[in-house]
């Protein structure tokens, strides 16, 4: 029996993780899976790394470690949830995968707009507009939920976004 939902993670910079996701999404579409949500979590150094750098700062090497930690960002994680849909007939598989790849490229390109979304006080992370629209249509989000985008000074309700 096949799973109805699969969760995959892609590690690296946001650009590299999105590229890996786009490549993988095409093969997932051929298997009947479509992405339903995605969340980007930027990488962070743990408290242990800072503690080690602090201890070693007595010896000059700790200062170098601090500088390294400020310059080099650890890899982040893109988590994507896929849901299984009805698998198209084999003669329609290539057309379906091609249509999905085109839609995915449009929605996941670096130029695609994405928003930080919050539902009932819980931060859902950064989602692209296509995913937000899907979640609105399925009832997993409502127009009363909040979003934040670069350049805004506060969270706003989704019904105020001009593209939703």
MODELLER restraints for C-alpha pairs under 7 A, 6 or more apart:
rsr = mdl.restraints
at = mdl.atoms
rsr.add(forms.Gaussian(group=physical.xy_distance, feature=features.Distance(at['CA:4:A'], at['CA:83:A']), mean=5.72, stdev=0.5))
rsr.add(forms.Gaussian(group=physical.xy_distance, feature=features.Distance(at['CA:4:A'], at['CA:84:A']), mean=4.89, stdev=0.5))
rsr.add(forms.Gaussian(group=physical.xy_distance, feature=features.Distance(at['CA:5:A'], at['CA:81:A']), mean=6.97, stdev=0.5))
rsr.add(forms.Gaussian(group=physical.xy_distance, feature=features.Distance(at['CA:5:A'], at['CA:82:A']), mean=5.57, stdev=0.5))
rsr.add(forms.Gaussian(group=physical.xy_distance, feature=features.Distance(at['CA:5:A'], at['CA:83:A']), mean=4.51, stdev=0.5))
rsr.add(forms.Gaussian(group=physical.xy_distance, feature=features.Distance(at['CA:5:A'], at['CA:84:A']), mean=6.11, stdev=0.5))
rsr.add(forms.Gaussian(group=physical.xy_distance, feature=features.Distance(at['CA:6:A'], at['CA:81:A']), mean=5.85, stdev=0.5))
rsr.add(forms.Gaussian(group=physical.xy_distance, feature=features.Distance(at['CA:6:A'], at['CA:82:A']), mean=5.09, stdev=0.5))
rsr.add(forms.Gaussian(group=physical.xy_distance, feature=features.Distance(at['CA:6:A'], at['CA:83:A']), mean=6.50, stdev=0.5))
rsr.add(forms.Gaussian(group=physical.xy_distance, feature=features.Distance(at['CA:7:A'], at['CA:79:A']), mean=6.94, stdev=0.5))
rsr.add(forms.Gaussian(group=physical.xy_distance, feature=features.Distance(at['CA:7:A'], at['CA:80:A']), mean=5.70, stdev=0.5))
rsr.add(forms.Gaussian(group=physical.xy_distance, feature=features.Distance(at['CA:7:A'], at['CA:81:A']), mean=4.45, stdev=0.5))
rsr.add(forms.Gaussian(group=physical.xy_distance, feature=features.Distance(at['CA:7:A'], at['CA:82:A']), mean=6.10, stdev=0.5))
rsr.add(forms.Gaussian(group=physical.xy_distance, feature=features.Distance(at['CA:8:A'], at['CA:79:A']), mean=5.82, stdev=0.5))
rsr.add(forms.Gaussian(group=physical.xy_distance, feature=features.Distance(at['CA:8:A'], at['CA:80:A']), mean=5.39, stdev=0.5))
rsr.add(forms.Gaussian(group=physical.xy_distance, feature=features.Distance(at['CA:8:A'], at['CA:81:A']), mean=6.53, stdev=0.5))
rsr.add(forms.Gaussian(group=physical.xy_distance, feature=features.Distance(at['CA:9:A'], at['CA:77:A']), mean=6.39, stdev=0.5))
rsr.add(forms.Gaussian(group=physical.xy_distance, feature=features.Distance(at['CA:9:A'], at['CA:78:A']), mean=5.51, stdev=0.5))
rsr.add(forms.Gaussian(group=physical.xy_distance, feature=features.Distance(at['CA:9:A'], at['CA:79:A']), mean=4.42, stdev=0.5))
rsr.add(forms.Gaussian(group=physical.xy_distance, feature=features.Distance(at['CA:9:A'], at['CA:80:A']), mean=6.27, stdev=0.5))
rsr.add(forms.Gaussian(group=physical.xy_distance, feature=features.Distance(at['CA:10:A'], at['CA:17:A']), mean=5.14, stdev=0.5))
rsr.add(forms.Gaussian(group=physical.xy_distance, feature=features.Distance(at['CA:10:A'], at['CA:20:A']), mean=6.78, stdev=0.5))
rsr.add(forms.Gaussian(group=physical.xy_distance, feature=features.Distance(at['CA:10:A'], at['CA:21:A']), mean=6.78, stdev=0.5))
rsr.add(forms.Gaussian(group=physical.xy_distance, feature=features.Distance(at['CA:10:A'], at['CA:77:A']), mean=5.64, stdev=0.5))
rsr.add(forms.Gaussian(group=physical.xy_distance, feature=features.Distance(at['CA:10:A'], at['CA:78:A']), mean=5.04, stdev=0.5))
rsr.add(forms.Gaussian(group=physical.xy_distance, feature=features.Distance(at['CA:10:A'], at['CA:79:A']), mean=6.48, stdev=0.5))
rsr.add(forms.Gaussian(group=physical.xy_distance, feature=features.Distance(at['CA:11:A'], at['CA:17:A']), mean=5.67, stdev=0.5))
rsr.add(forms.Gaussian(group=physical.xy_distance, feature=features.Distance(at['CA:11:A'], at['CA:75:A']), mean=6.22, stdev=0.5))
rsr.add(forms.Gaussian(group=physical.xy_distance, feature=features.Distance(at['CA:11:A'], at['CA:76:A']), mean=5.74, stdev=0.5))
rsr.add(forms.Gaussian(group=physical.xy_distance, feature=features.Distance(at['CA:11:A'], at['CA:77:A']), mean=4.60, stdev=0.5))
rsr.add(forms.Gaussian(group=physical.xy_distance, feature=features.Distance(at['CA:11:A'], at['CA:78:A']), mean=6.37, stdev=0.5))
rsr.add(forms.Gaussian(group=physical.xy_distance, feature=features.Distance(at['CA:12:A'], at['CA:75:A']), mean=4.37, stdev=0.5))
rsr.add(forms.Gaussian(group=physical.xy_distance, feature=features.Distance(at['CA:12:A'], at['CA:76:A']), mean=5.38, stdev=0.5))
rsr.add(forms.Gaussian(group=physical.xy_distance, feature=features.Distance(at['CA:12:A'], at['CA:77:A']), mean=6.54, stdev=0.5))
rsr.add(forms.Gaussian(group=physical.xy_distance, feature=features.Distance(at['CA:13:A'], at['CA:75:A']), mean=5.50, stdev=0.5))
rsr.add(forms.Gaussian(group=physical.xy_distance, feature=features.Distance(at['CA:13:A'], at['CA:76:A']), mean=5.91, stdev=0.5))
rsr.add(forms.Gaussian(group=physical.xy_distance, feature=features.Distance(at['CA:14:A'], at['CA:76:A']), mean=6.84, stdev=0.5))
rsr.add(forms.Gaussian(group=physical.xy_distance, feature=features.Distance(at['CA:17:A'], at['CA:78:A']), mean=6.21, stdev=0.5))
rsr.add(forms.Gaussian(group=physical.xy_distance, feature=features.Distance(at['CA:22:A'], at['CA:104:A']), mean=6.96, stdev=0.5))
rsr.add(forms.Gaussian(group=physical.xy_distance, feature=features.Distance(at['CA:26:A'], at['CA:97:A']), mean=6.20, stdev=0.5))
rsr.add(forms.Gaussian(group=physical.xy_distance, feature=features.Distance(at['CA:26:A'], at['CA:101:A']), mean=5.76, stdev=0.5))
rsr.add(forms.Gaussian(group=physical.xy_distance, feature=features.Distance(at['CA:28:A'], at['CA:34:A']), mean=6.95, stdev=0.5))
rsr.add(forms.Gaussian(group=physical.xy_distance, feature=features.Distance(at['CA:29:A'], at['CA:97:A']), mean=5.68, stdev=0.5))
rsr.add(forms.Gaussian(group=physical.xy_distance, feature=features.Distance(at['CA:29:A'], at['CA:100:A']), mean=6.92, stdev=0.5))
rsr.add(forms.Gaussian(group=physical.xy_distance, feature=features.Distance(at['CA:30:A'], at['CA:93:A']), mean=6.32, stdev=0.5))
rsr.add(forms.Gaussian(group=physical.xy_distance, feature=features.Distance(at['CA:30:A'], at['CA:97:A']), mean=5.54, stdev=0.5))
rsr.add(forms.Gaussian(group=physical.xy_distance, feature=features.Distance(at['CA:31:A'], at['CA:87:A']), mean=6.71, stdev=0.5))
rsr.add(forms.Gaussian(group=physical.xy_distance, feature=features.Distance(at['CA:32:A'], at['CA:84:A']), mean=5.50, stdev=0.5))
rsr.add(forms.Gaussian(group=physical.xy_distance, feature=features.Distance(at['CA:32:A'], at['CA:85:A']), mean=5.36, stdev=0.5))
rsr.add(forms.Gaussian(group=physical.xy_distance, feature=features.Distance(at['CA:32:A'], at['CA:86:A']), mean=6.14, stdev=0.5))
rsr.add(forms.Gaussian(group=physical.xy_distance, feature=features.Distance(at['CA:32:A'], at['CA:87:A']), mean=4.59, stdev=0.5))
rsr.add(forms.Gaussian(group=physical.xy_distance, feature=features.Distance(at['CA:33:A'], at['CA:82:A']), mean=5.68, stdev=0.5))
rsr.add(forms.Gaussian(group=physical.xy_distance, feature=features.Distance(at['CA:33:A'], at['CA:83:A']), mean=5.30, stdev=0.5))
rsr.add(forms.Gaussian(group=physical.xy_distance, feature=features.Distance(at['CA:33:A'], at['CA:84:A']), mean=4.26, stdev=0.5))
rsr.add(forms.Gaussian(group=physical.xy_distance, feature=features.Distance(at['CA:33:A'], at['CA:85:A']), mean=5.86, stdev=0.5))
rsr.add(forms.Gaussian(group=physical.xy_distance, feature=features.Distance(at['CA:34:A'], at['CA:82:A']), mean=5.23, stdev=0.5))
rsr.add(forms.Gaussian(group=physical.xy_distance, feature=features.Distance(at['CA:34:A'], at['CA:83:A']), mean=5.57, stdev=0.5))
rsr.add(forms.Gaussian(group=physical.xy_distance, feature=features.Distance(at['CA:34:A'], at['CA:84:A']), mean=6.49, stdev=0.5))
rsr.add(forms.Gaussian(group=physical.xy_distance, feature=features.Distance(at['CA:35:A'], at['CA:80:A']), mean=6.58, stdev=0.5))
rsr.add(forms.Gaussian(group=physical.xy_distance, feature=features.Distance(at['CA:35:A'], at['CA:81:A']), mean=5.68, stdev=0.5))
rsr.add(forms.Gaussian(group=physical.xy_distance, feature=features.Distance(at['CA:35:A'], at['CA:82:A']), mean=4.21, stdev=0.5))
rsr.add(forms.Gaussian(group=physical.xy_distance, feature=features.Distance(at['CA:35:A'], at['CA:83:A']), mean=6.35, stdev=0.5))
rsr.add(forms.Gaussian(group=physical.xy_distance, feature=features.Distance(at['CA:36:A'], at['CA:81:A']), mean=5.67, stdev=0.5))
rsr.add(forms.Gaussian(group=physical.xy_distance, feature=features.Distance(at['CA:36:A'], at['CA:82:A']), mean=5.57, stdev=0.5))
rsr.add(forms.Gaussian(group=physical.xy_distance, feature=features.Distance(at['CA:36:A'], at['CA:83:A']), mean=6.39, stdev=0.5))
rsr.add(forms.Gaussian(group=physical.xy_distance, feature=features.Distance(at['CA:36:A'], at['CA:131:A']), mean=6.46, stdev=0.5))
rsr.add(forms.Gaussian(group=physical.xy_distance, feature=features.Distance(at['CA:37:A'], at['CA:80:A']), mean=5.76, stdev=0.5))
rsr.add(forms.Gaussian(group=physical.xy_distance, feature=features.Distance(at['CA:37:A'], at['CA:81:A']), mean=5.33, stdev=0.5))
rsr.add(forms.Gaussian(group=physical.xy_distance, feature=features.Distance(at['CA:37:A'], at['CA:131:A']), mean=5.94, stdev=0.5))
rsr.add(forms.Gaussian(group=physical.xy_distance, feature=features.Distance(at['CA:38:A'], at['CA:78:A']), mean=6.85, stdev=0.5))
rsr.add(forms.Gaussian(group=physical.xy_distance, feature=features.Distance(at['CA:38:A'], at['CA:79:A']), mean=5.52, stdev=0.5))
rsr.add(forms.Gaussian(group=physical.xy_distance, feature=features.Distance(at['CA:38:A'], at['CA:80:A']), mean=4.32, stdev=0.5))
rsr.add(forms.Gaussian(group=physical.xy_distance, feature=features.Distance(at['CA:38:A'], at['CA:81:A']), mean=6.36, stdev=0.5))
rsr.add(forms.Gaussian(group=physical.xy_distance, feature=features.Distance(at['CA:38:A'], at['CA:127:A']), mean=6.20, stdev=0.5))
rsr.add(forms.Gaussian(group=physical.xy_distance, feature=features.Distance(at['CA:39:A'], at['CA:78:A']), mean=5.71, stdev=0.5))
rsr.add(forms.Gaussian(group=physical.xy_distance, feature=features.Distance(at['CA:39:A'], at['CA:79:A']), mean=5.29, stdev=0.5))
rsr.add(forms.Gaussian(group=physical.xy_distance, feature=features.Distance(at['CA:39:A'], at['CA:80:A']), mean=6.61, stdev=0.5))
rsr.add(forms.Gaussian(group=physical.xy_distance, feature=features.Distance(at['CA:39:A'], at['CA:125:A']), mean=5.24, stdev=0.5))
rsr.add(forms.Gaussian(group=physical.xy_distance, feature=features.Distance(at['CA:39:A'], at['CA:126:A']), mean=5.70, stdev=0.5))
rsr.add(forms.Gaussian(group=physical.xy_distance, feature=features.Distance(at['CA:39:A'], at['CA:127:A']), mean=6.38, stdev=0.5))
rsr.add(forms.Gaussian(group=physical.xy_distance, feature=features.Distance(at['CA:40:A'], at['CA:77:A']), mean=5.94, stdev=0.5))
rsr.add(forms.Gaussian(group=physical.xy_distance, feature=features.Distance(at['CA:40:A'], at['CA:78:A']), mean=4.49, stdev=0.5))
rsr.add(forms.Gaussian(group=physical.xy_distance, feature=features.Distance(at['CA:40:A'], at['CA:79:A']), mean=6.48, stdev=0.5))
rsr.add(forms.Gaussian(group=physical.xy_distance, feature=features.Distance(at['CA:40:A'], at['CA:125:A']), mean=6.36, stdev=0.5))
rsr.add(forms.Gaussian(group=physical.xy_distance, feature=features.Distance(at['CA:40:A'], at['CA:126:A']), mean=6.05, stdev=0.5))
rsr.add(forms.Gaussian(group=physical.xy_distance, feature=features.Distance(at['CA:41:A'], at['CA:76:A']), mean=5.58, stdev=0.5))
rsr.add(forms.Gaussian(group=physical.xy_distance, feature=features.Distance(at['CA:41:A'], at['CA:77:A']), mean=5.27, stdev=0.5))
rsr.add(forms.Gaussian(group=physical.xy_distance, feature=features.Distance(at['CA:41:A'], at['CA:78:A']), mean=6.33, stdev=0.5))
rsr.add(forms.Gaussian(group=physical.xy_distance, feature=features.Distance(at['CA:42:A'], at['CA:75:A']), mean=6.96, stdev=0.5))
rsr.add(forms.Gaussian(group=physical.xy_distance, feature=features.Distance(at['CA:42:A'], at['CA:76:A']), mean=4.17, stdev=0.5))
rsr.add(forms.Gaussian(group=physical.xy_distance, feature=features.Distance(at['CA:42:A'], at['CA:77:A']), mean=6.44, stdev=0.5))
rsr.add(forms.Gaussian(group=physical.xy_distance, feature=features.Distance(at['CA:43:A'], at['CA:73:A']), mean=6.82, stdev=0.5))
rsr.add(forms.Gaussian(group=physical.xy_distance, feature=features.Distance(at['CA:43:A'], at['CA:74:A']), mean=4.86, stdev=0.5))
rsr.add(forms.Gaussian(group=physical.xy_distance, feature=features.Distance(at['CA:43:A'], at['CA:75:A']), mean=4.90, stdev=0.5))
rsr.add(forms.Gaussian(group=physical.xy_distance, feature=features.Distance(at['CA:43:A'], at['CA:76:A']), mean=3.93, stdev=0.5))
rsr.add(forms.Gaussian(group=physical.xy_distance, feature=features.Distance(at['CA:43:A'], at['CA:77:A']), mean=6.95, stdev=0.5))
rsr.add(forms.Gaussian(group=physical.xy_distance, feature=features.Distance(at['CA:44:A'], at['CA:74:A']), mean=5.92, stdev=0.5))
rsr.add(forms.Gaussian(group=physical.xy_distance, feature=features.Distance(at['CA:45:A'], at['CA:74:A']), mean=6.77, stdev=0.5))
rsr.add(forms.Gaussian(group=physical.xy_distance, feature=features.Distance(at['CA:53:A'], at['CA:62:A']), mean=4.51, stdev=0.5))
rsr.add(forms.Gaussian(group=physical.xy_distance, feature=features.Distance(at['CA:53:A'], at['CA:65:A']), mean=5.79, stdev=0.5))
rsr.add(forms.Gaussian(group=physical.xy_distance, feature=features.Distance(at['CA:53:A'], at['CA:66:A']), mean=6.11, stdev=0.5))
rsr.add(forms.Gaussian(group=physical.xy_distance, feature=features.Distance(at['CA:54:A'], at['CA:62:A']), mean=6.21, stdev=0.5))
rsr.add(forms.Gaussian(group=physical.xy_distance, feature=features.Distance(at['CA:55:A'], at['CA:62:A']), mean=6.99, stdev=0.5))
rsr.add(forms.Gaussian(group=physical.xy_distance, feature=features.Distance(at['CA:56:A'], at['CA:62:A']), mean=4.14, stdev=0.5))
rsr.add(forms.Gaussian(group=physical.xy_distance, feature=features.Distance(at['CA:57:A'], at['CA:63:A']), mean=5.22, stdev=0.5))
rsr.add(forms.Gaussian(group=physical.xy_distance, feature=features.Distance(at['CA:107:A'], at['CA:128:A']), mean=6.94, stdev=0.5))
rsr.add(forms.Gaussian(group=physical.xy_distance, feature=features.Distance(at['CA:107:A'], at['CA:130:A']), mean=6.17, stdev=0.5))
rsr.add(forms.Gaussian(group=physical.xy_distance, feature=features.Distance(at['CA:112:A'], at['CA:128:A']), mean=6.92, stdev=0.5))
rsr.add(forms.Gaussian(group=physical.xy_distance, feature=features.Distance(at['CA:113:A'], at['CA:128:A']), mean=5.90, stdev=0.5))
rsr.add(forms.Gaussian(group=physical.xy_distance, feature=features.Distance(at['CA:113:A'], at['CA:129:A']), mean=6.35, stdev=0.5))
rsr.add(forms.Gaussian(group=physical.xy_distance, feature=features.Distance(at['CA:114:A'], at['CA:126:A']), mean=6.19, stdev=0.5))
rsr.add(forms.Gaussian(group=physical.xy_distance, feature=features.Distance(at['CA:114:A'], at['CA:127:A']), mean=5.24, stdev=0.5))
rsr.add(forms.Gaussian(group=physical.xy_distance, feature=features.Distance(at['CA:114:A'], at['CA:128:A']), mean=3.96, stdev=0.5))
rsr.add(forms.Gaussian(group=physical.xy_distance, feature=features.Distance(at['CA:114:A'], at['CA:129:A']), mean=5.86, stdev=0.5))
rsr.add(forms.Gaussian(group=physical.xy_distance, feature=features.Distance(at['CA:115:A'], at['CA:126:A']), mean=5.24, stdev=0.5))
rsr.add(forms.Gaussian(group=physical.xy_distance, feature=features.Distance(at['CA:115:A'], at['CA:127:A']), mean=5.49, stdev=0.5))
rsr.add(forms.Gaussian(group=physical.xy_distance, feature=features.Distance(at['CA:115:A'], at['CA:128:A']), mean=6.30, stdev=0.5))
rsr.add(forms.Gaussian(group=physical.xy_distance, feature=features.Distance(at['CA:115:A'], at['CA:147:A']), mean=6.12, stdev=0.5))
rsr.add(forms.Gaussian(group=physical.xy_distance, feature=features.Distance(at['CA:115:A'], at['CA:148:A']), mean=5.87, stdev=0.5))
rsr.add(forms.Gaussian(group=physical.xy_distance, feature=features.Distance(at['CA:115:A'], at['CA:149:A']), mean=5.33, stdev=0.5))
rsr.add(forms.Gaussian(group=physical.xy_distance, feature=features.Distance(at['CA:116:A'], at['CA:125:A']), mean=5.26, stdev=0.5))
rsr.add(forms.Gaussian(group=physical.xy_distance, feature=features.Distance(at['CA:116:A'], at['CA:126:A']), mean=4.18, stdev=0.5))
rsr.add(forms.Gaussian(group=physical.xy_distance, feature=features.Distance(at['CA:116:A'], at['CA:127:A']), mean=6.30, stdev=0.5))
rsr.add(forms.Gaussian(group=physical.xy_distance, feature=features.Distance(at['CA:116:A'], at['CA:147:A']), mean=5.40, stdev=0.5))
rsr.add(forms.Gaussian(group=physical.xy_distance, feature=features.Distance(at['CA:116:A'], at['CA:148:A']), mean=5.09, stdev=0.5))
rsr.add(forms.Gaussian(group=physical.xy_distance, feature=features.Distance(at['CA:116:A'], at['CA:149:A']), mean=6.35, stdev=0.5))
rsr.add(forms.Gaussian(group=physical.xy_distance, feature=features.Distance(at['CA:117:A'], at['CA:123:A']), mean=6.10, stdev=0.5))
rsr.add(forms.Gaussian(group=physical.xy_distance, feature=features.Distance(at['CA:117:A'], at['CA:124:A']), mean=5.42, stdev=0.5))
rsr.add(forms.Gaussian(group=physical.xy_distance, feature=features.Distance(at['CA:117:A'], at['CA:125:A']), mean=5.84, stdev=0.5))
rsr.add(forms.Gaussian(group=physical.xy_distance, feature=features.Distance(at['CA:117:A'], at['CA:126:A']), mean=6.29, stdev=0.5))
rsr.add(forms.Gaussian(group=physical.xy_distance, feature=features.Distance(at['CA:117:A'], at['CA:127:A']), mean=6.94, stdev=0.5))
rsr.add(forms.Gaussian(group=physical.xy_distance, feature=features.Distance(at['CA:117:A'], at['CA:146:A']), mean=5.79, stdev=0.5))
rsr.add(forms.Gaussian(group=physical.xy_distance, feature=features.Distance(at['CA:117:A'], at['CA:147:A']), mean=4.44, stdev=0.5))
rsr.add(forms.Gaussian(group=physical.xy_distance, feature=features.Distance(at['CA:117:A'], at['CA:148:A']), mean=6.58, stdev=0.5))
rsr.add(forms.Gaussian(group=physical.xy_distance, feature=features.Distance(at['CA:118:A'], at['CA:124:A']), mean=5.52, stdev=0.5))
rsr.add(forms.Gaussian(group=physical.xy_distance, feature=features.Distance(at['CA:118:A'], at['CA:145:A']), mean=6.23, stdev=0.5))
rsr.add(forms.Gaussian(group=physical.xy_distance, feature=features.Distance(at['CA:118:A'], at['CA:146:A']), mean=5.13, stdev=0.5))
rsr.add(forms.Gaussian(group=physical.xy_distance, feature=features.Distance(at['CA:118:A'], at['CA:147:A']), mean=6.13, stdev=0.5))
rsr.add(forms.Gaussian(group=physical.xy_distance, feature=features.Distance(at['CA:119:A'], at['CA:145:A']), mean=5.19, stdev=0.5))
rsr.add(forms.Gaussian(group=physical.xy_distance, feature=features.Distance(at['CA:119:A'], at['CA:146:A']), mean=6.50, stdev=0.5))
rsr.add(forms.Gaussian(group=physical.xy_distance, feature=features.Distance(at['CA:133:A'], at['CA:164:A']), mean=6.94, stdev=0.5))
rsr.add(forms.Gaussian(group=physical.xy_distance, feature=features.Distance(at['CA:135:A'], at['CA:141:A']), mean=5.39, stdev=0.5))
rsr.add(forms.Gaussian(group=physical.xy_distance, feature=features.Distance(at['CA:136:A'], at['CA:142:A']), mean=5.68, stdev=0.5))
rsr.add(forms.Gaussian(group=physical.xy_distance, feature=features.Distance(at['CA:143:A'], at['CA:157:A']), mean=6.53, stdev=0.5))
rsr.add(forms.Gaussian(group=physical.xy_distance, feature=features.Distance(at['CA:143:A'], at['CA:158:A']), mean=4.84, stdev=0.5))
rsr.add(forms.Gaussian(group=physical.xy_distance, feature=features.Distance(at['CA:143:A'], at['CA:159:A']), mean=4.89, stdev=0.5))
rsr.add(forms.Gaussian(group=physical.xy_distance, feature=features.Distance(at['CA:144:A'], at['CA:157:A']), mean=5.33, stdev=0.5))
rsr.add(forms.Gaussian(group=physical.xy_distance, feature=features.Distance(at['CA:144:A'], at['CA:158:A']), mean=6.10, stdev=0.5))
rsr.add(forms.Gaussian(group=physical.xy_distance, feature=features.Distance(at['CA:144:A'], at['CA:159:A']), mean=6.66, stdev=0.5))
rsr.add(forms.Gaussian(group=physical.xy_distance, feature=features.Distance(at['CA:145:A'], at['CA:157:A']), mean=5.44, stdev=0.5))
rsr.add(forms.Gaussian(group=physical.xy_distance, feature=features.Distance(at['CA:145:A'], at['CA:158:A']), mean=5.87, stdev=0.5))
rsr.add(forms.Gaussian(group=physical.xy_distance, feature=features.Distance(at['CA:146:A'], at['CA:155:A']), mean=5.92, stdev=0.5))
rsr.add(forms.Gaussian(group=physical.xy_distance, feature=features.Distance(at['CA:146:A'], at['CA:156:A']), mean=5.19, stdev=0.5))
rsr.add(forms.Gaussian(group=physical.xy_distance, feature=features.Distance(at['CA:146:A'], at['CA:157:A']), mean=4.25, stdev=0.5))
rsr.add(forms.Gaussian(group=physical.xy_distance, feature=features.Distance(at['CA:146:A'], at['CA:158:A']), mean=5.62, stdev=0.5))
rsr.add(forms.Gaussian(group=physical.xy_distance, feature=features.Distance(at['CA:147:A'], at['CA:155:A']), mean=5.48, stdev=0.5))
rsr.add(forms.Gaussian(group=physical.xy_distance, feature=features.Distance(at['CA:147:A'], at['CA:156:A']), mean=5.41, stdev=0.5))
rsr.add(forms.Gaussian(group=physical.xy_distance, feature=features.Distance(at['CA:147:A'], at['CA:157:A']), mean=6.08, stdev=0.5))
rsr.add(forms.Gaussian(group=physical.xy_distance, feature=features.Distance(at['CA:147:A'], at['CA:158:A']), mean=6.10, stdev=0.5))
rsr.add(forms.Gaussian(group=physical.xy_distance, feature=features.Distance(at['CA:148:A'], at['CA:154:A']), mean=6.77, stdev=0.5))
rsr.add(forms.Gaussian(group=physical.xy_distance, feature=features.Distance(at['CA:148:A'], at['CA:155:A']), mean=4.89, stdev=0.5))
rsr.add(forms.Gaussian(group=physical.xy_distance, feature=features.Distance(at['CA:148:A'], at['CA:156:A']), mean=6.45, stdev=0.5))
